[in-house]
Amino acid sequence: MNPHNPQEEQNQAAELAKQIAKRKLRKTAGRVAKKAGKVAARVLLHAASALVKSLLSFLGAIGLPYLLIILGTLFLLLMIYLGTTMLFSSGEEGLSPEAEELRTYIIEQADGTVDMSQEEQIPYRVPHELIIAALQIYDSTKHGKTEKQAVKIMAEKLAPTFKYDEYKGHHETKRTTCIEGECSTSTSKENFTINPLVFVEAWDRTYTAIYEPYTTDWVTSRDTDTRTKKVPRKDKEGNIIPGEFTEIQVSVVTTTQTRSHTFLPSETIKEDYTYFDRILSDVPFDYGQQDKLTVEALYQSTGGFIRYKEWLTGDSIVGFPGTVMPGAGVPSEFMQYYLEAEKRYGVDWYFLAAIHYVETGFSTHPTMVSSVGAEGHVQFMPCTWTGWSYPSCKGTNGGANIPLDVRYDPAMIQKYGGLGVDGNNNGIASPWEIEDAVFSAAKLLDYNGFSTNIDRAIFSYNRADWYVKKVKDAAYRFRDGATYGGDGSVAEVGKVWIGRSVYVWGGGRTASDIAAGRFDCSAFVHWAFKQVGIDLGPLASTTTQSLNKLGKAISFSDARPGDILFFDTDGRRDGHVGIYMGNGKWIGSQGSTGVAIVDMNNSYWKAAFKGHVRRIIE
């Protein structure tokens, strides 16, 4: 046994950490000096030096292993990257002329990714902060392109593509003029053309708009005026005097009706970081997965919104605690197997359903055996099922002739390192048994890194890009078509989202948002009532201002679980809504917490509550 010497271990750890710090700080300081000027470099170096000493002293004093000291030092270096990114992104004082020139160049390139004179394109501009974040870990000496060249390449490659279309409509006008009971009507039509944006492919999302004809309601206006009218003059007996006239004032009422025959869009926005992922993986960057996640973190430090990691992992909803009812196209008899496999292997049920669908059309293939020998409900090659270390598998495509008593024996599969699973615990692991097949598909995806890179995991199932796309398209279609519900009363049903939801303004109005727990306050209330069979109206148009007219107003002293509470926030009457749970508690989707239970005595909400309570359920 080696004797343990804490002091010696501390000294060795400190020295090792210092060496790492010196190398890293020297490189980082050089970059900082180049980009942010000597003043910023000195500040960062002094701060880094002080923090390294403090961290080493603290960790060494409590006797932690040197690995933790190294980790602490690396964490410190990450803080330097973050500080440099924020300084360079904000353009605060301290940038050298050279650094300011580079920053200006980056902004110019970012602005050039869209037509800044077109208002609808500006939201898709490549953020200059993103380019700066990517540049933080770029090494021009290694990749052969200067920083400016790298900036230009990134801006050009990430620039969005836009597609416009042309639609022709017209305004219709009816004008009726009535003078002393006599009316006449005229009609007119004014043509117009619109050229709306119908498709965008940007670095972080795609936008699609389908325009359908729409006729507005008639808008009526009425105008009353007077007009001079010549009438024959009459004598005292009421007889017309020939050739003589007099002028009188008469009332003229003009009624104008207008409507437009136009087009309204049905819009779809889908998160998609394909551009971002592909460009940073390609030359001159050659960034690995961890590098791209670092870029994401650095960009987030500037306040930028990015969900690359969530996109990479499919916005997983593994372990959803409520009920999941499949939509059209997914046979309900298979759901229990998908959900059980999801629970065991952490692979979302809808990806397992998609594999099942793509491979055998949900087990409707005539033979369930492919031309290359893959077999069963989700098409496993014998060697993948039993294990590639089985002797006859060497030098084959996986279609080796393995005796059935070996192929489907869980002990033999374990011996040869196969992926076959006895999902129903009947002592046989067979691709012809649906439980076994689904569990084995989940195990294969999990084995190939599904939790960190879905595309790579699916690619391992069938090594073709078209296959990955087909499976993902089906998976998201199945996910978005399902119904995700909770159990219990309207006041309790929302508890399933506590700790696994996020507040998104305008969120909760699509199946994918609901599946991922993205709600704003009114959509959450709508969802909760829907779970107990009460429809609060069209989801797309649900707002606090539509909810505050439903049911009947009651006093808070009479409130009971299930009533809805309104709060005045951001200077707006009834700007927030939640569901009363009783005992001075309510549940809602809040900006800082997502779905959470709140005490009525919370100082912020207590001040915002003005007593507006409505009862939907009698």
Long-range contacts (C-beta under 8 A, 24 or more apart in sequence): 6-63, 9-63, 9-65, 9-66, 10-60, 10-63, 10-66, 12-66, 13-56, 13-59, 13-60, 13-65, 13-66, 13-69, 13-70, 14-56, 14-60, 14-69, 16-66, 16-69, 16-70, 17-52, 17-56, 17-66, 17-69, 17-70, 17-72, 17-73, 18-52, 18-56, 20-70, 20-73, 20-74, 21-48, 21-52, 21-73, 21-76, 21-77, 24-73, 24-74, 24-77, 25-49, 25-77, 25-80, 28-77, 28-80, 28-81, 28-84, 31-84, 31-136, 32-80, 32-84, 33-96, 34-96, 34-98, 34-99, 35-84, 35-88, 35-95, 35-99, 35-102, 36-84, 36-87, 36-88, 36-94, 36-95, 36-96, 36-99, 37-94, 37-95, 37-96, 37-99, 38-96, 39-94, 40-84, 40-87, 40-94, 40-95, 43-94, 44-80, 44-83, 44-84, 48-76, 48-77, 48-80, 51-76, 51-79, 52-76, 78-297, 81-136, 81-137, 81-294, 81-298, 82-297, 82-298, 82-301, 84-136, 85-129, 85-132, 85-133, 85-136, 85-298, 85-299, 85-301, 85-302, 86-301, 86-302, 88-132, 89-128, 89-129, 89-132, 89-133, 89-302, 90-302, 102-147, 102-148, 102-151, 103-128, 103-132, 105-148, 105-151, 106-131, 106-132, 106-135, 106-151, 109-151, 109-152, 109-155, 110-155, 112-155, 112-159, 113-155, 113-156, 113-158, 113-159, 113-160, 114-159, 114-160, 120-197, 121-160, 121-162, 121-197, 124-160, 124-162, 124-200, 124-202, 124-207, 126-154, 126-155, 126-158, 126-159, 126-160, 126-203, 127-299, 127-304, 129-299, 129-302, 129-303, 129-304, 130-158, 130-203, 130-295, 130-299, 130-304, 130-306, 131-155, 132-302, 133-295, 133-296, 133-298, 133-299, 133-301, 133-302, 133-304, 134-280, 134-285, 134-287, 134-295, 136-295, 136-298, 137-287, 137-291, 137-294, 137-295, 138-284, 138-285, 143-283, 143-284, 143-285, 143-286, 144-284, 145-284, 149-284, 150-284, 150-285, 153-284, 154-279, 154-285, 157-275, 157-279, 157-282, 158-203, 158-275, 158-276, 158-279, 160-200, 160-201, 160-202, 160-203, 161-199, 161-200, 161-201, 162-197, 162-199, 162-200, 163-197, 163-198, 163-199, 163-200, 164-195, 164-196, 164-197, 164-198, 165-195, 165-196, 165-198, 165-211, 166-193, 166-194, 166-195, 167-193, 167-194, 167-195, 167-196, 167-211, 167-263, 168-192, 168-193, 169-193, 169-194, 169-260, 169-261, 169-262, 169-263, 170-260, 170-261, 171-258, 171-259, 171-260, 171-261, 172-258, 172-259, 172-260, 172-261, 173-256, 173-257, 173-258, 174-256, 174-257, 174-258, 175-254, 175-255, 175-256, 175-257, 176-254, 176-255, 176-256, 177-252, 177-253, 177-254, 177-255, 178-252, 178-253, 178-254, 178-255, 179-227, 179-250, 179-251, 179-252, 180-250, 180-251, 194-262, 194-263, 196-263, 196-265, 198-265, 201-272, 201-275, 202-275, 203-273, 203-275, 203-276, 204-271, 204-272, 204-273, 204-275, 204-276, 204-306, 205-269, 205-270, 205-271, 205-272, 206-269, 206-270, 206-272, 207-267, 207-268, 207-269, 208-267, 208-268, 208-270, 209-265, 209-266, 209-267, 209-268, 210-265, 210-266, 211-263, 211-264, 211-265, 211-266, 212-263, 212-264, 212-266, 213-261, 213-262, 213-263, 214-261, 214-262, 214-263, 214-264, 215-259, 215-260, 215-261, 215-262, 216-259, 216-260, 216-262, 217-259, 218-257, 218-258, 218-259, 219-257, 219-258, 219-259, 220-255, 220-256, 220-257, 221-255, 221-256, 222-253, 222-254, 222-255, 222-256, 223-253, 223-254, 223-256, 224-251, 224-252, 224-253, 224-254, 225-251, 225-252, 225-254, 226-250, 226-251, 226-252, 227-252, 271-307, 271-310, 271-311, 271-315, 272-311, 273-306, 273-307, 273-308, 273-311, 273-312, 276-308, 277-308, 277-312, 289-452, 289-453, 312-452, 312-453, 312-454, 313-451, 313-452, 313-453, 313-454, 314-348, 314-351, 314-454, 314-475, 315-512, 315-516, 316-346, 316-348, 316-451, 317-348, 317-479, 317-484, 317-515, 317-516, 317-517, 318-342, 318-343, 318-346, 318-347, 318-348, 319-343, 320-484, 320-496, 320-515, 321-486, 321-496, 321-500, 322-484, 322-485, 322-486, 322-487, 322-493, 322-496, 323-484, 323-485, 323-486, 323-487, 324-349, 324-482, 324-483, 324-484, 324-485, 325-482, 325-483, 325-485, 326-353, 326-478, 326-481, 326-482, 327-478, 327-480, 327-481, 327-482, 327-483, 327-511, 328-481, 329-357, 329-477, 329-478, 329-481, 330-357, 330-362, 330-478, 330-481, 330-482, 331-362, 334-362, 334-434, 334-438, 337-423, 337-434, 337-435, 337-438, 337-439, 338-438, 340-423, 340-435, 340-439, 341-423, 341-438, 341-439, 341-441, 341-442, 342-442, 344-439, 344-442, 345-439, 345-442, 345-443, 345-445, 345-446, 345-450, 346-446, 346-450, 346-451, 347-441, 347-442, 347-445, 347-446, 347-450, 348-475, 348-479, 350-475, 350-476, 350-478, 350-479, 350-482, 351-445, 351-450, 351-454, 351-458, 351-471, 351-475, 352-438, 352-441, 352-442, 352-445, 353-474, 353-475, 353-478, 354-471, 354-472, 354-474, 354-475, 354-478, 355-441, 355-445, 355-458, 355-461, 355-471, 356-437, 356-438, 356-441, 357-474, 357-478, 358-467, 358-470, 358-471, 358-474, 363-434, 368-432, 372-397, 372-398, 372-399, 373-397, 373-398, 373-399, 374-399, 375-431, 375-432, 376-430, 376-431, 376-432, 376-437, 377-431, 377-432, 377-434, 377-437, 377-438, 378-431, 378-437, 378-438, 378-440, 378-441, 379-431, 380-419, 380-420, 380-431, 380-437, 380-440, 382-407, 383-418, 384-418, 384-419, 384-444, 385-413, 385-418, 385-419, 385-420, 385-429, 385-431, 385-440, 386-412, 386-413, 386-416, 386-418, 386-420, 387-412, 387-413, 387-415, 387-416, 387-417, 387-418, 387-419, 388-416, 388-417, 388-418, 389-416, 389-417, 390-416, 390-418, 419-443, 419-444, 419-447, 476-512, 479-511, 479-512, 479-515, 480-510, 480-511, 480-512, 480-515, 481-511, 482-511, 482-515, 483-511, 484-514, 484-515, 485-530, 485-531, 486-528, 486-531, 489-532, 489-561, 489-562, 490-528, 490-529, 490-531, 490-532, 490-534, 490-561, 490-562, 490-579, 490-617, 491-561, 491-562, 491-579, 491-580, 491-581, 491-582, 491-587, 492-561, 492-581, 493-528, 493-531, 493-532, 494-524, 494-527, 494-528, 494-579, 494-587, 494-595, 495-587, 495-597, 497-524, 497-589, 497-594, 497-595, 498-594, 498-595, 498-596, 498-597, 499-594, 500-594, 501-589, 501-594, 501-595, 502-594, 503-589, 503-590, 503-591, 503-592, 503-593, 503-594, 508-539, 508-589, 509-539, 509-540, 509-542, 517-594, 517-595, 519-589, 519-594, 519-595, 520-589, 521-576, 521-577, 521-578, 521-588, 521-589, 521-590, 522-546, 522-547, 522-577, 523-589, 524-588, 524-589, 524-595, 525-564, 525-577, 525-578, 525-579, 525-588, 528-579, 529-616, 532-617, 534-616, 534-617, 536-616, 544-574, 544-575, 544-576, 544-577, 545-574, 547-577, 547-614, 548-574, 548-577, 548-612, 548-614, 550-614, 550-616, 551-614, 551-615, 551-616, 552-614, 552-615, 553-612, 553-613, 553-614, 554-613, 554-614, 554-615, 555-611, 555-613, 556-609, 556-611, 556-613, 558-613, 559-613, 560-615, 562-615, 562-616, 562-617, 563-613, 563-614, 563-615, 563-616, 564-613, 564-614, 564-616, 565-609, 565-612, 565-613, 566-609, 566-610, 566-612, 566-613, 566-614, 567-605, 567-608, 567-609, 567-610, 568-608, 568-609, 568-610, 569-608, 574-612, 576-608, 580-613
